[in-house]
Amino acid sequence: MEITANPAVVEPIQPGTTERPTGTVRVSEKGERALRGGYVFVFDGDVTAVEPAPDAGEDSPQDGDLVTVRDAKGRFLGTGFWNSRSRMRVRLVSRNANDTFTDAFWNRRLRYALDYRKSVMGEEDLAACRLIFSEADGLPGLIADRFEDVLSVQVLSLGAERRLDRLLPALVTILREDWGQVIRTVYLRCDGAVREREGLTRFTGCYTYPGLSLRSEAEDPGTVEITENGIRYTVDYREGQKTGFFLDQKYNRRAIRSIARGRRVLDCFTHTGSFGLNAAAAGALEVESVDISAAALEVAAANARRNGLSDRIRYTEADAFDYLRALGERGRRACPFDFIILDPPALTKTRDTLKNAIRGYRDINTAAMRALPRGGYLATCSCSHFMTDTNFLQMLHNSAEDAGVSLRQIELRKQAPDHPILWNVPETDYLVFGIFQIV
C-alpha cells in the first residue's frame, strides 16, 4: 500500500499562510475543568456548541481547521485542531490567546521539540531518536522518528495532515541548519487503523516537496542501519511495526545489562531481538529469544550476526504465552534460566478490554515467577496507557501471590525521555518497566 498523497486531504495548508480560527467551540463544565487542569483534548460529549467565526463562512469550521475553545461564559481556553468526525473533537495546539499561527509559530514548536531532545538525550542517542511526540510536543497527531538520515513519520490527526507541508519541510530544514544533519528520506507510515477514526485514509509512501533533496519511491532503499547502546540494527521503516523500530525502551534495554552478565536469559516477545542482544552483549552465558513471528526472528537473527553474537543466542519460534505456561508448570528445578525478560505487545488498546489484558499480563508474569529459581531476576513491562502504573503493580503483586514468591524491587522505569510524558495527559504516559529479584 504505497501512494504519495492522501486523497482525503482536499485543502492542505501551505507555508506562508497566516491561519486564523474559523470557528468557536464551547465546552461543558467537565470539559472546561479538564482543559484548565492541563488536558489537551475536547471529546465529543463535552462540546456544547460550534459557531462559525464572524469572518468565516456559515459552513465553518471545516474539519482540520483551527478553532477557538471557550467555556460557557465565553472565556478563552485554547486553540486547536477541529474534527467533527473524530471522538476527539478538538486537539489543543495553544493556550495563548495572543498566538499568531504563522510559519514562525510552527517552526518555534519544532525547534522547542528538537532543543529538548538535545538537552535530555546523550549526543550518541540523537541519531536514533523520537524527535516529535504528538501532543507531548504541542504538535497533536504528528510523530517523527529519526533513524540516521531517515525520518519515519506517522500522522494521526487530520489537523496535522493538512499541515504536513508546513511542518515536514521546516523540520528537515531545521535539522540541516541547526544539527548539521541532512535528511535523505522522509517516509510516511500513515497505515495505522487509528487514522480511520479521524476520517483519514491509510497509506504509506515517500514524502517529497519542491526544493528539498529527498529520495523518491524508486530511489529509497527502505532500510537503514542504526546503533543503539553500541548494538547495530537494520531498521525497516517501510514494513516494520509502527515507524520501524521501538525507540522507547532504549534505556530500559541498557538497564538489564548488568544483571544479564553471567546469567542464562530468556527473552520473551523478542520481536527484532533487542533485549536479548543487549543481554548477550553484556556477557550473558546464553540467551534464548522467543517470538511467534518467524519473520521477526529472521530479523533478530540477522541482527545477532551483524553484531557477532550468534553464538550466544538461540531463536525459538513459539507462542510466548504457551512457552511460559509450560515453563511455569515444569517448576523451578527444571527451569534452565535465571533471568526472564517479558516485553509483550500492548495487550489492550481500549478501556473495554482492560480486564482481559490484566489477566494476560498476570498469566505470563505468574508463569515466569513460578519458573525462576529463588534469587533469579525478572524484567517485565506494559506498553498501554490503559494499563496504569497502579494496575500494573497490583497485577505483579497478585502474580507473586499466585506463584508463592516475594518480589524485591530493583527499579521501576518509564519510556525514554524522547517520548516525554505530559502530566494530566495520561495518553502520553504509556510504558512501565520493572526489574525485580525473586525472593
Buried (B, 14 or more C-beta within 10 A) or exposed (E): EEEEEBEBBEEBBEBEBEBBBBBBBBBBEEBBEBBBEEBBBBBEEBBEEBBBBEEBEEEBBBBBBBBBBBBEEEEEBBBBBBBBEBEBBBBBBBBEEEBEBBBEBBBEBBBEBBEBBEEEBEEEBBBBBBBBBBBBBBBBBBBBBBBBBBBBBBBBBBBBBBBBBBBBBBBBBBBBEEBEBEBBBBBBBBBBEBBEBBBBBBBBBBBBEEEBEBBEBEEBEBBBEBBBBEBEBBBBBBEBBBBBBBBBBBBBBBBBBEBBBEBBBBBBBBBBBBBBBBBBBBEBBBBBBBBBBEEBBEBBBBBBEBBEBBEBBBBBEBEBBEBBBEBBEEEBEEBEBBBBBBBBEBBBBEEEBBEEBBEBBBBBBBBBBBBBEEEBBBBBBBBBBBBBEEBBBEBBEBBBEBBEBEBEEBEEBBBBBBBBBBEEBEBBBBBBBBBBBBE
